[in-house]
Amino acid sequence: MKHSLALIAVLWLTGCAIFGSPTELDETKGWPVQRIYAAATENMTTRDYEKAIKYFQILESRYPHGRYATQSQLEVIYAHYKKNDPAATMAAADRFIKLHPNHPNVDYAYYMKGLATFNERGIIEKLTKQQISDRDPKSLRESFLALKELVNRFPNSRYIKDATLRMSYLVNSLAEHELHVARYYMKRQAYVAAANRCKYVMEFYPDTPHIEEALVILISAYDEMGMNDLRDDTKRVLAQNYPNSPMLGANVPKDERVWWKFWESLF
């Protein structure tokens, strides 16, 4: 008899572990759709995004058709964004785009995809105040591509102006990142790698304000590798496009073997 009672107790405890607390109640049971939506939006206002997401998801599962369900999907995107959860934000945005490709507010989903990783920062970056251009550019590219898709698909969207400004910022940051790596390679005498980074900037980010620095570092790399013709050609390009560049000023050392070092003090 004792063994039977023990077995029953074990089974009861196992059942609780699997199915959750037997006293857990769904407070929204019997609520109309309007009340669930109001509760969700109230939690958005008080910044309890976790609870807001819970209510929006309950609403959608219980009332899957109609404007409240669709609006809840959009609200979930924003709630994840406010929670600083880029992966969940992008997943929710992608879900909305897949379910409602022709919805009048689908441009918002594309816009939020772009914002999801725009300001993504790791804990090390936050503690060290690391510059956006010093980190892995993957999140920057993801943000740029999402915003670019918005601009291409919805040229009349109300988010275009902000998206375009952010794209410009992202391009400049990506170019700056490449030059950050190029400087690193120059200091370690990896001149081919440094030159390739500079050429990448000039090819893919030709409208950024970092082209002048890319030319300067490229000239330096060619000089170190003894590629005098390429060095002189690049220097002519610099003079033609940036006639007021400090590199071309009177303070540049005259010795051909040392003048290139001047770039280190420019940036």
Secondary structure, DSSP 4 states (H G I P E B T S, - for coil): -HHHHHHHHHHHHHHHHHH--TT---TTTT--HHHHHHHHHHHHHTT-HHHHHHHHHHHHHHS-SSHHHHHHHHHHHHHHHHTT-HHHHHHHHHHHHHH-TT-TTHHHHHHHHHHHTTT---HHHHHHT--GGGS-THHHHHHHHHHHHHHHH-TT-TTHHHHHHHHHHHHHHHHHHHHHHHHHHHHTT-HHHHHHHHHHHHHH-TTSTTHHHHHHHHHHHHHHTT-HHHHHHHHHHHHHH-TT-GGGSTTS-SSTTTGGGGHHHH-
